[in-house]
Amino acid sequence: MLPRRHRLPALFILTLGFMAAAPSYAQNAPVVHPWNSLSPTQRNLLGPFQSQWDSFPPRKQERLLDRERNWESMPPERQAQIRSNIERWQQMTPEERQQAQQNQHLYETLPADKQQQLHDAFQRFQQLPPAQRDALRRQWQQQSPEQKQQWLHHLGPNSTLPGKHAFGMPGR
């Protein structure tokens, strides 16, 4: 698995979503953290979860609090990038989110060398002029699932990757 700094930026929000929803495998029994027991800083950062917080399982609360602690130590540029990804995620329809989660799952099941190839192709894609990226997105969306699978299977060093909304994520 690639280090986080090498993951596809477009897929980061998926990882965040999985981390928030995934159970924690801590050895100790998790402690319930009522919303009113959180610090003002924690409540500010976790505000989007306020209405659901007290109904979350303790393990999910723990995971989110861990993320909040990590947030405090991140550089401001990284925080801005994550905020942008969260906003994009929130703008997605349930169908787009489901597609994005499926894509993240597929990415995670790829061997490390294929993940690196995909990452490199995405980086090359990001360097293309906007008109060329849009043309590739349209081409990707018109392909059958079999054609898309074939492209992914034959991902090479000179391949480019269709952009975010081609994979169920809205464009910029």
N, C-alpha and C positions, 0 to 999 in steps of 0.2 A: 504494500500500500504506500502511496506517495505521501510525503509530509504535507501537512495542511497548506503550507505556503505554495505548494505546487499544484494543488487541486484546481480544478476549473472554477473560476470565479462565479460563473453562472450556476454552478451546482452547490456553492457554499450554503446558500439558504436552505437547500434540501438537507444538508448535513445538520444544520442548526435545528431544523424541524424534527429530524430523527432523534437528535440528542435530547430535545425537549420531551419527545414522546416515548423514548426508549426507557426501559427500566434500568435503574442503577443496580449494580451487582456488589454493593458494599457489604462487608462482613457484618457490620452492626445493624441492628434494626433501625430503620429510618424514623426520624422524629417528625411529628406533625408541626408545621409552622403556620399558625393562623395569620391571615393577612395583617391584622392589627399588631402582630408581634414583629413585623418586619421594620427595619429602619427606614427613615424617610428616603435615603438614597436607594435602598432596595425597592421600595414601593414606586419610586419614580421610574426606575429602569424596568421594573416588571409590571408597570401600569397596564399594558395591554391584556394581562392575565387577571386583573383584579376581580372581575365578575365571576371567574371560574376558579380562582386560586384555592378557596377553602374546600372545593370539591375535588381538587387534584389529589391523587394518591401521594402519600409522604415521599415515596421515591422520586416521583416527578418533581415535587417541590424541591427536593434536595438537588436534583440535576439542574434545575433552573437557578437555584441559589449558587451552585458551583459556577455556572456560566456567568452569573452576575459578578462573582468574585474575580473571574478571569477578565471580565470586561474592564474592571477598574485598573488593571495593569497593562491594558493594550494601549499602543500609541494612538493618538487622535486620528491619524489617517486610516488606520485599520477600523476604528470605531465608525468612521464615516462610511467606509465601504460596507460594513455590516448593516448599518442603518439603511443604506440604499438597497441592499439585498432584501431586507425585511420589508421595506415599502413595496418592492416589486412583488414579493410573495403575497402580501396582503391584497394587492390589486388583481391577483390571479383568480380565475373562476375555480370552483371545486374540481372541474374536469382537468383544467390546466395543472392544478396542484397534484392531482392523482397521476397525471402523465409525467410530471417532473419527478415525483417519488419513484415511479417505475423506472425512469431513466437513471436516477441515482442508484437504484438497486442493481440495474444492469451494469453500470459503471463499476460498482464495488465488486461485482463478480468477475470482472475482467482480470486477466493476469497483469502483473505489474508492468511488463513491457508494453502491453496494449494500452494500459492506462497512460503510460508515458507518451506513447504515440498519439493518443487522443488529445492529451494535454498540449503537445507540440503543435498538432494540427489546429487546435483552438487558438493558440497564440498566433499562428500564421494567419488564421482567419481574422483575428482582431486587427491585424496590420493592413488588411485590404481596404481599399477605398469604400465608402458607404454604398455606392451604387453596385459595386461588385459583390459586396456582402448581401445586399438585398436580392440580387439576381440568384445567388447561391441558395438563399433561404427559399425563394420561390421554387427553384429547381428541386430542392430537398422535399418540400411539401407536396410536390406533384408526384414524387416517387411512390411506388407501392412499398408495403412493408418488406417484401422480399428484396427489392432493390436497395432499400436502406440497410437491411441486414448485410447484403453483399458488400456495400460500400464500407460498412464498419469492419467486416471480416478482412477486407483487403486494404485497410487503412495503411497508407505508406508514408514515407518521410516527406513527400511533396504534396500530400493531401491537404485540403482545407476543410474546415468544419462549418456546416451551416450554423447560423446564429441562434441566440437564446430562444426566441419564440418558435423556431422550427422544432424545438424539443418541448413544446408545451409551455414555454415561458414567454411573457409579453416582451416585445421589443423595447428598446430604450427610447 
